[in-house]
Amino acid sequence: MRERLVTPRDVAWMLVLMALALAPRLYWASGIGLSDDFIFRGEVNAVLNKQILPDNQAYRFSWWFPAALSCRIFGLTELGLILPFTVTATLAVGLLYLFGKTLWGRPGGIIAALLLAAYPLDFAWSTMVTNDIVLSFYSALTMLLVLRALAQDDPAWRRRLWALAGVTLWLAYHAKISALLLIPVVAVACLANRQRLDRCALWFLATAVPLFAFSSLFLYVLTGDPLFPYHSELEFQGLAGPLAKVHAISPDVFWYYPQLLFFPDSLGDLVHSVYPHALLLLAAVGIVLGLRSSGVVLGWLIIVFLGMQLAVLPADGVWISGFRNIRHLHVVVYPLVLALTGYLVALRARSPLGAVVLLVALLAFSGWQCVATAQKTQIAFADRRTVCRYLLELPPKPSYADQGIVIWCTVLDPTNGPPKVKELPADAPSRKARIATITSGYVVTGGAREPYYGCPSCITSASELPAGRWRLVQKFPDLVPPVPWREEALRVWEAIEPPAARGG
């Protein structure tokens, strides 16, 4: 008799593994502070005020609905905004356990969950606003339901599973349009298991087609464009209209994703650990030793990665591409983990000790990279959070800082009020000239902002303040030695008012 997918023992394993994944993530949590977070916060704020902004986030209710619900309960705060993504990432550990067990038994489930728990990109971004995690979750759930439907003997259950897969594909699409890359992946799964296909698979189409049709019709009524998700994505990224050609893709942009997979990022971290390297190594060794992973999972990984990599369009004789962000490649995290799991399970069958040693080595190295990756955003976002709160405690005077502080003091304001900090120019000469005119108030210097896509040169340096004109009010602890994304300590200065201003 075939064991059920979820038994009490499996529930216990999933709870333990999810707790093991969650605890260190909360310890090294970052919060809000990425470049796009003020956009995402604005979307949620609009929903809370009974509005939906007509931009490329409007159709993505799979992330903004739970975020808005969370903020309705906990307020428009960091907790309210981040909680849904952390919960989703934690549930994904359990989901990959079930996926691994479906393909390779309980050992496969445990290995997959452990590998995901120690995946630097997932580890660090699970405590930030990352709608890509929602896309990844529903994508993996869709593929699990498809594989369970293909393996199911009971026709009634097959129909239910196929129908649920249609629903989760629709939800993945409403997290991000790139979920459509799953359609050829589902086709590959069906082709690989064609002997198991029957008319029950039509329930997938019978569910997905009406849902997608309803979405198109609904968006047509609201916007006049049934393909609004596609066109809004192009417009938001500047890939539509006469100026689209200015986004001509360069070699650096084109090769950004492959470089992220195999080489350190701009801050020196391997956000994908050495999982891609280990996968290629085991695949090569597997040719000799007869080790095999899941062909469907490998197809999923390859199709989605190529879809992301080749997302280019022609425009006026050049190829153009949108901005490529580190988090955008999260969509390959789950299939990569599962493909690697398959090889480790196969290696375990031939050499149990060798598989354990390799798994422990992978987890140890990845754990180190998890902390190294998460610490940077944790420190950077803590700087902004700290100084914004500190400025509120000072005697009322004008406060001045770079845009990275001005925006985030507004974002972190629980009252959602207007900006309380005045913005200094981004270039040093103009900034120095502006500071020279300030006779009363506070200036923020140093610290970190957004380490990946921020503007370190926009941050005011203590050396830019005229000597004898400013008094140090507070120097915050140096959490790291000087680095390019945090060149000096975070400080708050107060202007020394001239005697006339003091009434002397």
LINBEL-V919895 format. One line per field, one symbol per residue. ss: DSSP state (H for helix, E for strand, - for the rest). psi: psi as a letter, one per 40 degrees, with the letter a starting at -180 (. if undefined). A space follows every 50 residues. Layout:
ss = ???
psi = ???
This chain:
ss = -------HHHHHHHHHHHHHHHHHHHH---------HHHHHHHHHHHH-- ----------HHHHHHHHHHHHHH---HHHHHHHHHHHHHHHHHHHHHHH HHHHHHHHHHHHHHHHH--HHHHHH-----HHHHHHHHHHHHHHHHHHHH H---HHHHHHHHHHHHHHHHHHH---HHHHHHHHHHHHHHHH-HHH--HH HHHHHHHHHHHHHHHHHHHHHHH----HHHHHHHHH-------HHHHE-- HHHH-HHHHHHH------------HHHHHHHHHHHHHHH-----HHHHHH HHHHHHHHH---EEE--EEE-----HHHHHHHHHHHHHHHHHHHHHHHHH -HHHHHHHHHHHHHHHHHHHHHHHHHHHHHHHHHHHHHHHHHH-----EE E-HHHHHHHHH---------EEE----HHHHHHHHH-----EEEE----- -----HHH---HHH-----EEEEEE-------E--E----EEEEE---HH HH--
psi = hhiidhiddddddddddddddddddddfidaieideddddddddddddff ihhgaeedefeddddddddddddeigiddddddddddddddddddddddd dddeaddddddddddddfhdddddeefihgeddddddddddddddddddd ehdhdddddddddddddddddddedideeeedddddddddddfdeehaed deddddddddddddddddddddeehefdddddddddefeiidedeefhhi ddddeddddddeiiaeeeigeeafddddddddddddddefhiahdddddd dddddddddfgiiihfeihiiihhidddedeedddddddddddddddddd gdddddddddddddddddddddddddddddddddddddddddeiihiiii iidddddddddeheefaihehihiididddddddddehehaihhiaaibh ddfagdeehhideehhheeihhdhhiihdiihidegdiihihihhhiidd dee.
